[in-house]
Amino acid sequence: MSLEIYHNPRCSKSRQALALLEGQGLEPQIINYLDSPPDAARLEQILDLLRMQPRDLMRKGESEYKDLNLADPDLSREELIAAMVAHPRLIERPIVIRDDQAARLGRPPEQVLELFA
């Protein structure tokens, strides 16, 4: 089984999700997405696995969201994804992906355990 977590070690929810996984004896590949953001194609895959639209995965409280006018309803899916790639702080976390077949957003952190139910 492959397991990835898009992780920000400074985020308490991300740390909690990682601890939950490790508490289950799992050792996910940790991707510090602020240093190694997903490219547009990977972000498309992640959104599909999560069954989310780009804005659903955006941190709307970040200054970039307002500064880039990302609430504009005329922006395309591609433009929103490009903004997340260019400004990875906009990506909500943590995201856990199992076998490139299923994913959960760890909000709340316990949701990541649904991948193993």
C-alpha positions in Angstrom: 0.0 0.0 0.0 1.3 3.4 -0.8 0.3 6.3 1.4 1.1 10.0 1.0 0.4 13.0 3.2 0.6 16.5 1.9 1.8 18.0 5.1 2.7 21.3 6.8 4.6 20.6 10.0 3.6 24.0 11.4 -0.1 23.1 11.1 -1.6 21.4 14.2 -4.3 19.6 12.1 -1.6 18.3 9.8 0.5 17.1 12.7 -2.6 15.5 14.3 -3.5 13.6 11.1 0.1 12.4 10.7 0.1 11.2 14.4 -3.2 9.3 13.8 -1.7 7.5 10.8 1.5 6.7 12.7 -0.7 5.5 15.6 -2.2 3.0 13.2 1.3 1.7 12.4 1.3 3.4 9.0 4.3 5.2 7.6 3.1 7.7 4.9 5.4 9.4 2.5 5.5 12.9 3.9 5.3 15.6 1.2 6.0 19.1 2.6 3.8 20.7 -0.1 5.1 24.2 0.7 8.6 23.2 -0.4 7.5 20.7 -3.1 4.0 21.8 -4.3 2.1 19.5 -6.6 2.1 20.5 -10.3 -1.2 21.2 -12.0 -1.7 17.7 -13.3 -1.2 16.2 -9.8 -3.5 18.8 -8.3 -6.1 17.8 -10.8 -5.8 14.2 -9.7 -6.0 15.1 -6.1 -9.1 17.2 -6.7 -10.7 14.3 -8.5 -9.8 11.9 -5.7 -11.3 14.3 -3.2 -14.3 14.9 -5.4 -13.8 18.6 -4.9 -13.6 21.8 -6.9 -10.5 24.0 -6.7 -12.1 26.6 -4.4 -13.2 23.8 -2.0 -9.5 23.0 -1.4 -8.4 26.6 -1.0 -7.6 28.4 2.2 -9.7 31.4 1.7 -8.3 33.2 4.7 -4.8 33.5 3.2 -3.8 36.9 1.9 -3.1 35.5 -1.5 -6.7 34.5 -1.9 -7.8 38.1 -1.5 -4.8 39.7 -3.3 -5.3 37.5 -6.4 -9.1 38.0 -6.4 -9.6 34.3 -6.3 -13.3 34.7 -5.3 -14.0 36.0 -8.8 -16.6 33.6 -10.2 -15.3 34.1 -13.7 -12.0 32.4 -13.0 -11.7 29.1 -14.6 -10.7 25.8 -13.0 -7.3 26.0 -14.7 -6.7 29.5 -13.4 -7.6 28.5 -9.8 -5.3 25.4 -10.0 -2.5 27.6 -11.4 -2.9 29.9 -8.4 -2.6 27.0 -6.0 0.5 25.7 -7.8 2.1 29.2 -7.8 1.0 29.9 -4.2 0.9 26.5 -2.3 -0.1 28.2 0.9 -3.6 28.4 -0.7 -3.9 24.6 -0.5 -5.8 23.3 2.4 -4.1 20.6 4.5 -3.5 17.9 5.3 -4.4 15.7 2.3 -3.9 11.9 2.6 -3.8 9.8 -0.5 -4.0 6.0 -0.5 -2.7 4.0 -3.5 -3.6 6.9 -5.8 -7.2 5.6 -5.6 -8.7 7.5 -2.7 -8.0 10.6 -0.7 -9.3 12.5 2.3 -8.8 16.0 3.6 -7.9 15.9 7.2 -10.4 18.5 8.4 -11.0 17.3 11.0 -7.9 15.1 11.2 -9.9 11.9 12.0 -11.3 12.0 8.5 -8.1 10.5 7.2 -8.9 7.2 9.0 -11.9 6.8 6.6 -9.3 5.6 4.0 -8.9 2.4 6.1 -12.4 1.6 7.2 
